[in-house]
């Protein structure tokens, strides 16, 4: 696995099913910024925001829109937990 050094501002989200990929394809989704206050440790900001989104604690429309755009599924068809657990996401 890649060794994340101190040069990275934020640790990436790596879904628990990433090794199998999304429909068999390993996918890295890249964002360009964070907004708001960190819900926890700054280095884990990306991971914390995605965890809160998936738990329903604080939904972020960006993550829903990305999952819909890639999957082609409507909201009622989309299993966001499955989707986000099958991909990786890095925000810088």
C-alpha positions in Angstrom: 0.0 0.0 0.0 1.1 3.6 -0.7 3.0 5.2 2.2 1.3 8.6 3.0 4.0 11.0 4.1 3.7 14.3 6.0 3.6 16.0 2.7 -0.1 15.2 2.4 -2.4 17.7 4.0 -5.3 15.3 4.1 -5.5 11.5 4.4 -7.5 10.0 1.5 -10.7 8.0 1.9 -10.0 4.5 0.9 -13.2 2.4 1.0 -13.1 -1.0 2.6 -13.9 -2.7 -0.8 -11.5 -0.6 -2.8 -9.2 -3.6 -3.5 -12.1 -5.1 -5.6 -12.9 -1.7 -7.1 -16.1 -0.2 -8.4 -17.5 -2.7 -10.8 -14.0 -4.2 -11.0 -12.3 -0.9 -11.7 -10.1 0.8 -9.0 -11.2 4.4 -9.0 -9.6 7.5 -7.4 -11.9 10.5 -7.3 -10.1 13.8 -6.8 -11.6 16.9 -5.3 -10.0 20.3 -5.1 -11.0 21.8 -1.8 -12.6 21.5 1.6 -15.1 24.0 3.0 -16.1 24.5 6.6 -14.6 23.5 9.9 -12.9 20.2 10.4 -15.2 17.8 12.3 -12.1 16.3 13.9 -8.3 16.1 13.3 -7.4 18.2 10.3 -5.4 15.5 8.7 -8.4 13.2 8.8 -10.8 15.8 7.5 -11.6 14.1 4.2 -12.2 10.7 5.9 -14.3 12.3 8.7 -16.5 14.2 6.3 -17.2 11.1 4.2 -17.9 9.0 7.4 -20.4 11.6 8.6 -22.1 11.7 5.1 -22.5 7.9 5.0 -23.8 7.7 8.6 -26.4 10.4 7.8 -25.0 12.7 10.5 -24.3 15.4 7.9 -25.2 14.8 4.3 -23.1 16.5 1.7 -24.8 16.8 -1.7 -21.4 16.8 -3.5 -20.9 13.1 -2.5 -24.4 12.2 -3.7 -23.9 13.9 -7.0 -20.5 12.3 -7.6 -21.9 8.8 -6.8 -24.9 9.4 -9.1 -22.7 10.8 -12.0 -20.4 7.8 -11.9 -23.0 5.1 -11.2 -25.7 6.5 -13.5 -28.3 5.6 -10.8 -31.1 7.7 -9.5 -31.2 8.6 -5.8 -33.7 5.9 -5.0 -31.5 3.2 -6.7 -28.2 4.4 -5.3 -26.6 2.6 -2.4 -24.1 5.2 -1.3 -22.4 3.0 1.3 -21.6 0.4 -1.3 -20.4 3.0 -3.8 -18.1 4.9 -1.5 -16.7 1.7 0.0 -15.6 0.6 -3.4 -13.7 3.8 -4.4 -11.0 6.1 -3.0 -11.3 9.8 -2.7 -8.6 12.5 -2.2 -9.2 16.1 -1.6 -6.3 18.6 -1.8 
